[in-house]
Amino acid sequence: MKKITILALHLGAGGIERAICMLANGLYKYYNIEIVSTYKLDEKPFFKLNHKVKVKYLMEDIKPNREELKLALHSKNIISITKEVIKSIKVLRKKKILMVNYIKNCDSDIIISTRDIHNKWLGKYGKDGIIKIGWEHNHHNNNSKYIKKIINSVKKLNYFVLVSNELYDFYKDKVKPKCVYIPNAIDYFPKQLSNLQEKNIISVGRISKEKGYLDLIDVYNLVYQKYPSWHLHIIGDGPEANLLKKKIEDLGLTNNVILHGYQSRDYVNNLLAKSSIYVMTSYTESFGIVLLEAFAFGIPCVAFDSAQGANEIITNNWNGYLVQNRDFILMSKRIMELIKSLERRTVMGDYGYKLAQKYRLSSIINLWLELLNN
């Protein structure tokens, strides 16, 4: 049986990490699968892995000190800043040495890279004869510097996998390796869909600037003025969590907006089953996996069209609403249209559920097998 190695930065609670674990779980029957992770953030990967998937950590006792460095810079304490800068340099240096050494000595038949820096090292140091695949999960947002970095990183790879049609169309004539479109998958469909009668709005994701959660509170506040019995549930954590909490308190929404923090997949699924509307306020998304997860429960979705991945999943006025120009008032109106009509929620949710079927893990794994077997 051939061996596949997937290179990861860590196996924490992130979208890329989730996609890695899902791919590994889908391929272990056909290949020996190994995940090589630079950092070991927790005792176990955040997302469940089949016991046949091997995990190797390169730095078990050393973790990135990004947050510590931010705190030091904020404190303006020269000694603390110097200490954290030196530590950061050492960590980054060791990170490169260990991953490059691993790539140089890797005996796998196929190596899949999930970060631009890994793409670069894989292309430069990977053995001849190994099939080298880059797997891009981030949207470029027309950032010329990022685009150039990605194009340069994949020059010496064999294939470049993109998770959306839009990214495929964008990169296919710009990079040397052959581009392949393979969307991300969903691996869970509940036995029973949401009845869409609970007065709960839900959003799941990292509490960071690009996800637009501060904007979500402004949108929900408009909804709350007319429908105070409807609650907003936010699952996730991140650098803007404290800002988000303060904004909720300042607007007097503490009893109506529930912050759940990071939670297990089972916890998320249980809350989805009790929710009636999903809302995404991201500024950018390469692929809206959370929208498909909501569709799997028959929940209609509302999103700003600035989240590029949402445009590929939501068909406006069909399985949800796409809101242009990040218009808070229009988004709140769309949410209220769904609140007012159970029939509309049901019809849109049904169309969403049918779309989600196309992204079942088994179907997406077949696309990967088509690439890998060839």
ZAKOL-871761 format. One record per residue (C-alpha): z, y, x negated; residue in one letter. Coordinates in steps of 0.1 Angstrom, whole numbers, plus 5000, padded with zeros to 4 digits. Example, Ala and Ser with C-alpha at 12.3 -4.5 7.8 and 13.67 -1.06 7.14 Angstrom:
BEGIN
<rec <5078, 4955, 4877>, 'A'>
<rec <5071, 4989, 4863>, 'S'>
This chain:
BEGIN
<rec <5000, 5000, 5000>, 'M'>
<rec <4990, 5034, 4986>, 'K'>
<rec <5017, 5060, 4979>, 'K'>
<rec <5018, 5096, 4991>, 'I'>
<rec <5041, 5122, 4977>, 'T'>
<rec <5049, 5154, 4997>, 'I'>
<rec <5062, 5183, 4977>, 'L'>
<rec <5089, 5205, 4994>, 'A'>
<rec <5110, 5234, 4985>, 'L'>
<rec <5139, 5221, 5006>, 'H'>
<rec <5146, 5200, 5037>, 'L'>
<rec <5166, 5225, 5057>, 'G'>
<rec <5160, 5239, 5092>, 'A'>
<rec <5126, 5255, 5088>, 'G'>
<rec <5092, 5251, 5104>, 'G'>
<rec <5075, 5238, 5072>, 'I'>
<rec <5103, 5214, 5067>, 'E'>
<rec <5101, 5201, 5102>, 'R'>
<rec <5063, 5195, 5098>, 'A'>
<rec <5069, 5177, 5065>, 'I'>
<rec <5095, 5153, 5081>, 'C'>
<rec <5072, 5147, 5112>, 'M'>
<rec <5043, 5139, 5090>, 'L'>
<rec <5064, 5115, 5069>, 'A'>
<rec <5076, 5098, 5100>, 'N'>
<rec <5041, 5094, 5113>, 'G'>
<rec <5026, 5080, 5080>, 'L'>
<rec <5053, 5056, 5067>, 'Y'>
<rec <5036, 5026, 5085>, 'K'>
<rec <5004, 5032, 5066>, 'Y'>
<rec <5016, 5045, 5032>, 'Y'>
<rec <5046, 5044, 5010>, 'N'>
<rec <5059, 5079, 5016>, 'I'>
<rec <5081, 5100, 4992>, 'E'>
<rec <5093, 5135, 4997>, 'I'>
<rec <5102, 5154, 4966>, 'V'>
<rec <5124, 5184, 4973>, 'S'>
<rec <5134, 5211, 4948>, 'T'>
<rec <5167, 5219, 4964>, 'Y'>
<rec <5193, 5198, 4982>, 'K'>
<rec <5208, 5223, 5007>, 'L'>
<rec <5228, 5198, 5027>, 'D'>
<rec <5239, 5162, 5025>, 'E'>
<rec <5211, 5150, 5047>, 'K'>
<rec <5177, 5165, 5057>, 'P'>
<rec <5181, 5188, 5088>, 'F'>
<rec <5153, 5168, 5106>, 'F'>
<rec <5156, 5131, 5110>, 'K'>
<rec <5136, 5109, 5087>, 'L'>
<rec <5127, 5072, 5090>, 'N'>
<rec <5148, 5051, 5066>, 'H'>
<rec <5116, 5039, 5049>, 'K'>
<rec <5108, 5075, 5038>, 'V'>
<rec <5122, 5080, 5003>, 'K'>
<rec <5136, 5114, 4994>, 'V'>
<rec <5141, 5127, 4958>, 'K'>
<rec <5159, 5159, 4950>, 'Y'>
<rec <5152, 5177, 4917>, 'L'>
<rec <5182, 5200, 4918>, 'M'>
<rec <5211, 5184, 4937>, 'E'>
<rec <5238, 5207, 4925>, 'D'>
<rec <5220, 5239, 4921>, 'I'>
<rec <5210, 5261, 4951>, 'K'>
<rec <5190, 5294, 4953>, 'P'>
<rec <5212, 5325, 4951>, 'N'>
<rec <5190, 5348, 4972>, 'R'>
<rec <5218, 5358, 4996>, 'E'>
<rec <5243, 5363, 4967>, 'E'>
<rec <5218, 5386, 4949>, 'L'>
<rec <5212, 5406, 4981>, 'K'>
<rec <5250, 5411, 4985>, 'L'>
<rec <5253, 5421, 4949>, 'A'>
<rec <5225, 5447, 4952>, 'L'>
<rec <5241, 5460, 4984>, 'H'>
<rec <5274, 5464, 4966>, 'S'>
<rec <5258, 5483, 4937>, 'K'>
<rec <5282, 5466, 4914>, 'N'>
<rec <5264, 5464, 4880>, 'I'>
<rec <5284, 5434, 4868>, 'I'>
<rec <5277, 5414, 4900>, 'S'>
<rec <5240, 5424, 4900>, 'I'>
<rec <5236, 5414, 4864>, 'T'>
<rec <5254, 5381, 4869>, 'K'>
<rec <5233, 5372, 4900>, 'E'>
<rec <5200, 5383, 4883>, 'V'>
<rec <5207, 5361, 4853>, 'I'>
<rec <5216, 5332, 4876>, 'K'>
<rec <5184, 5337, 4896>, 'S'>
<rec <5162, 5336, 4865>, 'I'>
<rec <5179, 5304, 4853>, 'K'>
<rec <5174, 5288, 4887>, 'V'>
<rec <5137, 5298, 4890>, 'L'>
<rec <5131, 5286, 4854>, 'R'>
<rec <5147, 5252, 4861>, 'K'>
<rec <5129, 5249, 4894>, 'K'>
<rec <5095, 5253, 4876>, 'K'>
<rec <5104, 5229, 4847>, 'I'>
<rec <5116, 5201, 4870>, 'L'>
<rec <5087, 5203, 4895>, 'M'>
<rec <5061, 5206, 4868>, 'V'>
<rec <5075, 5176, 4849>, 'N'>
<rec <5076, 5156, 4882>, 'Y'>
<rec <5040, 5165, 4889>, 'I'>
<rec <5029, 5156, 4854>, 'K'>
<rec <5044, 5121, 4857>, 'N'>
<rec <5038, 5114, 4893>, 'C'>
<rec <5020, 5080, 4899>, 'D'>
<rec <5012, 5086, 4936>, 'S'>
<rec <4976, 5082, 4949>, 'D'>
<rec <4979, 5113, 4970>, 'I'>
<rec <5001, 5144, 4966>, 'I'>
<rec <5004, 5170, 4994>, 'I'>
<rec <5017, 5204, 4985>, 'S'>
<rec <5034, 5227, 5011>, 'T'>
<rec <5039, 5259, 4991>, 'R'>
<rec <5015, 5282, 4972>, 'D'>
<rec <5034, 5278, 4939>, 'I'>
<rec <5033, 5240, 4943>, 'H'>
<rec <4996, 5242, 4949>, 'N'>
<rec <4991, 5260, 4916>, 'K'>
<rec <5013, 5236, 4896>, 'W'>
<rec <4997, 5206, 4913>, 'L'>
<rec <4962, 5218, 4905>, 'G'>
<rec <4971, 5225, 4869>, 'K'>
<rec <4993, 5196, 4860>, 'Y'>
<rec <4984, 5168, 4885>, 'G'>
<rec <4969, 5137, 4869>, 'K'>
<rec <4931, 5131, 4871>, 'D'>
<rec <4923, 5107, 4899>, 'G'>
<rec <4951, 5118, 4922>, 'I'>
<rec <4939, 5133, 4955>, 'I'>
<rec <4955, 5167, 4957>, 'K'>
<rec <4960, 5184, 4991>, 'I'>
<rec <4973, 5219, 4999>, 'G'>
<rec <4989, 5223, 5033>, 'W'>
<rec <4991, 5259, 5045>, 'E'>
<rec <5016, 5269, 5072>, 'H'>
<rec <5018, 5306, 5069>, 'N'>
<rec <4996, 5333, 5083>, 'H'>
<rec <4981, 5358, 5059>, 'H'>
<rec <4985, 5388, 5083>, 'N'>
<rec <4956, 5404, 5065>, 'N'>
<rec <4978, 5408, 5034>, 'N'>
<rec <4952, 5410, 5006>, 'S'>
<rec <4978, 5402, 4979>, 'K'>
<rec <4989, 5370, 4998>, 'Y'>
<rec <4953, 5360, 5006>, 'I'>
<rec <4944, 5363, 4969>, 'K'>
<rec <4974, 5343, 4959>, 'K'>
<rec <4966, 5315, 4983>, 'I'>
<rec <4929, 5313, 4972>, 'I'>
<rec <4939, 5312, 4936>, 'N'>
<rec <4965, 5286, 4941>, 'S'>
<rec <4942, 5260, 4957>, 'V'>
<rec <4913, 5263, 4932>, 'K'>
<rec <4918, 5229, 4916>, 'K'>
<rec <4928, 5210, 4947>, 'L'>
<rec <4906, 5185, 4966>, 'N'>
<rec <4914, 5195, 5002>, 'Y'>
<rec <4931, 5224, 5019>, 'F'>
<rec <4947, 5216, 5053>, 'V'>
<rec <4951, 5245, 5078>, 'L'>
<rec <4973, 5243, 5109>, 'V'>
<rec <4952, 5265, 5132>, 'S'>
<rec <4915, 5270, 5140>, 'N'>
<rec <4919, 5307, 5131>, 'E'>
<rec <4932, 5300, 5096>, 'L'>
<rec <4905, 5273, 5091>, 'Y'>
<rec <4877, 5298, 5101>, 'D'>
<rec <4893, 5324, 5078>, 'F'>
<rec <4896, 5303, 5046>, 'Y'>
<rec <4867, 5278, 5049>, 'K'>
<rec <4842, 5300, 5030>, 'D'>
<rec <4868, 5316, 5007>, 'K'>
<rec <4883, 5286, 4989>, 'V'>
<rec <4868, 5259, 4966>, 'K'>
<rec <4884, 5228, 4981>, 'P'>
<rec <4872, 5214, 5014>, 'K'>
<rec <4890, 5229, 5043>, 'C'>
<rec <4903, 5207, 5071>, 'V'>
<rec <4919, 5217, 5104>, 'Y'>
<rec <4949, 5196, 5114>, 'I'>
<rec <4974, 5212, 5138>, 'P'>
<rec <5011, 5205, 5137>, 'N'>
<rec <5024, 5179, 5161>, 'A'>
<rec <5052, 5174, 5186>, 'I'>
<rec <5071, 5141, 5185>, 'D'>
<rec <5093, 5144, 5216>, 'Y'>
<rec <5084, 5143, 5253>, 'F'>
<rec <5113, 5141, 5278>, 'P'>
<rec <5115, 5115, 5305>, 'K'>
<rec <5120, 5142, 5330>, 'Q'>
<rec <5107, 5178, 5329>, 'L'>
<rec <5127, 5209, 5336>, 'S'>
<rec <5130, 5216, 5374>, 'N'>
<rec <5124, 5253, 5365>, 'L'>
<rec <5152, 5263, 5389>, 'Q'>
<rec <5179, 5272, 5364>, 'E'>
<rec <5182, 5309, 5357>, 'K'>
<rec <5177, 5305, 5320>, 'N'>
<rec <5152, 5321, 5296>, 'I'>
<rec <5151, 5305, 5262>, 'I'>
<rec <5138, 5313, 5227>, 'S'>
<rec <5141, 5292, 5195>, 'V'>
<rec <5136, 5303, 5159>, 'G'>
<rec <5148, 5319, 5128>, 'R'>
<rec <5166, 5352, 5134>, 'I'>
<rec <5145, 5373, 5110>, 'S'>
<rec <5124, 5404, 5112>, 'K'>
<rec <5090, 5386, 5116>, 'E'>
<rec <5103, 5367, 5147>, 'K'>
<rec <5110, 5400, 5166>, 'G'>
<rec <5143, 5390, 5181>, 'Y'>
<rec <5156, 5426, 5182>, 'L'>
<rec <5125, 5434, 5204>, 'D'>
<rec <5133, 5404, 5226>, 'L'>
<rec <5167, 5420, 5234>, 'I'>
<rec <5149, 5452, 5245>, 'D'>
<rec <5125, 5432, 5267>, 'V'>
<rec <5153, 5412, 5282>, 'Y'>
<rec <5173, 5443, 5289>, 'N'>
<rec <5145, 5455, 5312>, 'L'>
<rec <5146, 5422, 5330>, 'V'>
<rec <5184, 5423, 5332>, 'Y'>
<rec <5183, 5456, 5351>, 'Q'>
<rec <5166, 5438, 5380>, 'K'>
<rec <5177, 5402, 5376>, 'Y'>
<rec <5212, 5402, 5361>, 'P'>
<rec <5218, 5366, 5371>, 'S'>
<rec <5192, 5354, 5346>, 'W'>
<rec <5205, 5346, 5312>, 'H'>
<rec <5188, 5346, 5278>, 'L'>
<rec <5196, 5318, 5253>, 'H'>
<rec <5186, 5322, 5217>, 'I'>
<rec <5189, 5292, 5193>, 'I'>
<rec <5187, 5299, 5156>, 'G'>
<rec <5202, 5318, 5128>, 'D'>
<rec <5190, 5340, 5099>, 'G'>
<rec <5193, 5373, 5081>, 'P'>
<rec <5192, 5395, 5112>, 'E'>
<rec <5218, 5375, 5132>, 'A'>
<rec <5245, 5402, 5128>, 'N'>
<rec <5221, 5430, 5137>, 'L'>
<rec <5211, 5410, 5168>, 'L'>
<rec <5247, 5404, 5178>, 'K'>
<rec <5255, 5441, 5174>, 'K'>
<rec <5225, 5452, 5195>, 'K'>
<rec <5236, 5428, 5223>, 'I'>
<rec <5271, 5442, 5222>, 'E'>
<rec <5258, 5479, 5222>, 'D'>
<rec <5237, 5472, 5253>, 'L'>
<rec <5265, 5455, 5271>, 'G'>
<rec <5247, 5422, 5273>, 'L'>
<rec <5273, 5399, 5257>, 'T'>
<rec <5279, 5379, 5289>, 'N'>
<rec <5242, 5374, 5295>, 'N'>
<rec <5227, 5368, 5261>, 'V'>
<rec <5240, 5336, 5245>, 'I'>
<rec <5235, 5331, 5207>, 'L'>
<rec <5237, 5294, 5199>, 'H'>
<rec <5231, 5295, 5162>, 'G'>
<rec <5214, 5266, 5144>, 'Y'>
<rec <5216, 5235, 5165>, 'Q'>
<rec <5204, 5199, 5163>, 'S'>
<rec <5171, 5189, 5179>, 'R'>
<rec <5190, 5170, 5207>, 'D'>
<rec <5209, 5202, 5215>, 'Y'>
<rec <5177, 5222, 5217>, 'V'>
<rec <5161, 5196, 5239>, 'N'>
<rec <5191, 5196, 5263>, 'N'>
<rec <5189, 5234, 5267>, 'L'>
<rec <5151, 5233, 5272>, 'L'>
<rec <5157, 5208, 5300>, 'A'>
<rec <5179, 5235, 5317>, 'K'>
<rec <5155, 5264, 5311>, 'S'>
<rec <5127, 5279, 5332>, 'S'>
<rec <5109, 5304, 5310>, 'I'>
<rec <5102, 5304, 5273>, 'Y'>
<rec <5097, 5338, 5255>, 'V'>
<rec <5083, 5344, 5220>, 'M'>
<rec <5084, 5379, 5205>, 'T'>
<rec <5072, 5371, 5170>, 'S'>
<rec <5051, 5395, 5150>, 'Y'>
<rec <5034, 5366, 5133>, 'T'>
<rec <5030, 5329, 5138>, 'E'>
<rec <5005, 5306, 5121>, 'S'>
<rec <5011, 5279, 5147>, 'F'>
<rec <5034, 5282, 5178>, 'G'>
<rec <5050, 5247, 5177>, 'I'>
<rec <5080, 5260, 5198>, 'V'>
<rec <5056, 5269, 5226>, 'L'>
<rec <5043, 5233, 5227>, 'L'>
<rec <5078, 5220, 5227>, 'E'>
<rec <5085, 5242, 5258>, 'A'>
<rec <5052, 5230, 5273>, 'F'>
<rec <5065, 5194, 5268>, 'A'>
<rec <5092, 5202, 5293>, 'F'>
<rec <5068, 5219, 5317>, 'G'>
<rec <5081, 5254, 5309>, 'I'>
<rec <5057, 5283, 5311>, 'P'>
<rec <5056, 5306, 5281>, 'C'>
<rec <5053, 5343, 5275>, 'V'>
<rec <5044, 5357, 5241>, 'A'>
<rec <5030, 5388, 5223>, 'F'>
<rec <4995, 5382, 5211>, 'D'>
<rec <5005, 5395, 5177>, 'S'>
<rec <5018, 5360, 5171>, 'A'>
<rec <4984, 5346, 5161>, 'Q'>
<rec <4995, 5310, 5167>, 'G'>
<rec <5003, 5318, 5203>, 'A'>
<rec <4967, 5328, 5210>, 'N'>
<rec <4956, 5292, 5202>, 'E'>
<rec <4982, 5276, 5226>, 'I'>
<rec <4987, 5300, 5255>, 'I'>
<rec <4958, 5307, 5278>, 'T'>
<rec <4966, 5340, 5296>, 'N'>
<rec <4973, 5336, 5333>, 'N'>
<rec <4969, 5298, 5330>, 'W'>
<rec <4999, 5282, 5312>, 'N'>
<rec <5017, 5314, 5305>, 'G'>
<rec <5011, 5351, 5295>, 'Y'>
<rec <4999, 5367, 5264>, 'L'>
<rec <5010, 5404, 5261>, 'V'>
<rec <4989, 5428, 5241>, 'Q'>
<rec <5000, 5457, 5219>, 'N'>
<rec <5037, 5444, 5218>, 'R'>
<rec <5042, 5462, 5252>, 'D'>
<rec <5078, 5457, 5261>, 'F'>
<rec <5074, 5469, 5296>, 'I'>
<rec <5044, 5446, 5303>, 'L'>
<rec <5062, 5416, 5288>, 'M'>
<rec <5092, 5423, 5310>, 'S'>
<rec <5069, 5425, 5341>, 'K'>
<rec <5053, 5392, 5332>, 'R'>
<rec <5087, 5375, 5328>, 'I'>
<rec <5098, 5390, 5362>, 'M'>
<rec <5066, 5377, 5378>, 'E'>
<rec <5077, 5342, 5367>, 'L'>
<rec <5113, 5348, 5379>, 'I'>
<rec <5101, 5358, 5413>, 'K'>
<rec <5079, 5327, 5419>, 'S'>
<rec <5090, 5291, 5414>, 'L'>
<rec <5055, 5281, 5424>, 'E'>
<rec <5039, 5301, 5396>, 'R'>
<rec <5064, 5287, 5371>, 'R'>
<rec <5056, 5252, 5383>, 'T'>
<rec <5018, 5256, 5382>, 'V'>
<rec <5018, 5272, 5347>, 'M'>
<rec <5043, 5247, 5334>, 'G'>
<rec <5021, 5219, 5346>, 'D'>
<rec <4991, 5232, 5328>, 'Y'>
<rec <5012, 5237, 5297>, 'G'>
<rec <5024, 5201, 5299>, 'Y'>
<rec <4989, 5188, 5300>, 'K'>
<rec <4979, 5208, 5269>, 'L'>
<rec <5009, 5195, 5250>, 'A'>
<rec <4997, 5160, 5254>, 'Q'>
<rec <4969, 5168, 5229>, 'K'>
<rec <4994, 5175, 5202>, 'Y'>
<rec <5013, 5142, 5204>, 'R'>
<rec <5023, 5130, 5170>, 'L'>
<rec <5002, 5098, 5174>, 'S'>
<rec <4971, 5119, 5180>, 'S'>
<rec <4977, 5143, 5150>, 'I'>
<rec <4985, 5114, 5127>, 'I'>
<rec <4951, 5100, 5135>, 'N'>
<rec <4936, 5132, 5121>, 'L'>
<rec <4956, 5129, 5089>, 'W'>
<rec <4946, 5092, 5086>, 'L'>
<rec <4909, 5102, 5089>, 'E'>
<rec <4914, 5126, 5060>, 'L'>
<rec <4936, 5103, 5039>, 'L'>
<rec <4916, 5071, 5044>, 'N'>
<rec <4884, 5088, 5034>, 'N'>
